[in-house]
């Protein structure tokens, strides 16, 4: 039976829309996107990043600083995610309290060692960032 939306092909229902051209269109889009990314990459690099003159416009100066990675965004993101992880590691184990004394011990250990592990992991990430900051400052001072 044909209801205008589906047809049967060999006994299997199929939609009335053809997807045969979609594969070629997607491939063309991928190729064009790849070529545009290559061209855009070189244009942005040579117009903004490599240029040694200072930008007169504040927005262009910010864009240049952003593209040169002069200011890292990862540090505040790591700090916020550490706070989230610490709060979550402290609150989630309380569900274990309903399981009696063993649950209490597990809750207590998870709160202590979970927060300790999270702190050590985030400090490791931040140490790498601090090393980068210090070497960048040393490089600026030696010029």
N, C-alpha and C positions, 0 to 999 in steps of 0.2 A: 504494500500500500504506500502511495506517495503522498506525503502531507505538505510538500513544498519546502521542508527544512532538511529532511533526511532522505537518503536513497539507500538502496541495498546494493552491495557489490559482492557477489558470490555468497550471498546469505548474511553478510556482515553489514550492520548499519554504518553509514558514513555520513559526514556532514555534507551539505550542498556546496561548500566552499572548496575551491581548489587551492592546494598549497604547493603545487609544482613550481610556480614562479617565485615563491618566497625564498627558497634556498639560494637561487641565483642572486636575488636582490640583497639578501643578507651577506653573501660573499662579496658582492660589489661594495656594499657599505663598509665592510671590514677592511677591504683593500683601500678604499678612499680615506677612511679614518686613519689607517696606518700611515698613508702618504701625507695627510694633513698634519699628523702628529710629528712626523719627521721634519717637515718644512717649518711648522710652528716652533719646534724645539730649537732649531738653528736660529730662527728669527729672534725669538725671545732671548736666547743666550747672547747673541752678538749685539742686540739693541739695548738690553737691560743689564745683564749679569757681567759681561766682559768689559763693558765700557768703563773707563777710568775717570771720566769727568763726573762731577757732582750734579745731581738732578736739581733743577731750579724749582720745580713744582713739588709740594710736600707729598702729594699722592704718588707721584713717580718715585720719590725718594723712599717712601714706605714700600712700594712694590719692589724696588731694587733691593732693599734690605731684606724683604721677605724671600725673594728669589735667591739671594746669596746666602741664606740661612744665617744671617747675622744675629738674629734673635731666635732662640729655639722655643718652640711651643710645647715640647714634650715635658718640660719640667713642671709647669702648673698642671698639666694633664695627669702626670704621675702622682703629684701630691693629692689631687682630688680623688683619684682612683684608690690611693692608699687609705684615705679617710673612709671612703665607701667600703673598702674591703675590711678594714678594722671594725667598723660598726656591724657589718654583716657577720663577721667571724665571731663577734661578741654576742649577737642576738640569736643567730640560728641554732646554736647548741642547746638553748633552753628547751627545745622540743624533746630533748633526751631525758629531761627530768621526770617525765611521765613513766619512765621505765624502771623506777626504783633507785636503789643505792648505786647500782652499776651505771645507770644513766647519769646519776649525779657526778660520779667520778669521770665518766666520759665527757660530760659537759664541761667540767672544770678543766680537764686536760686539753680539750679542744680550744677553750677560750685562751688558756695560757700559751700553749705551744702553737696554736693557729695564728694568734696575733704576733708571736715572736717570729714565726716563719715568714709571715707577710712583711713584717718590718725589715727583716734581713734581706728579703728579695728586693723590696723597693729601695732600700739603702744601697744595694749593689747597683741598681740602675742609676740612682742619683750620683753615685761615686763616679761612674763613667761620664756623666754630664759635668760634674765638677772638674774632672780632669780636663775635659774639653774647654771649659771656661777658663781655667787657669793657664792652659797652654796658649789659648787665644790672647789672653791678657799679656802673657810674657812676650808673645810675638809682636803685639802692638808696642810694648815698651822698648823693644830692642831696635825698632826702626828709627 
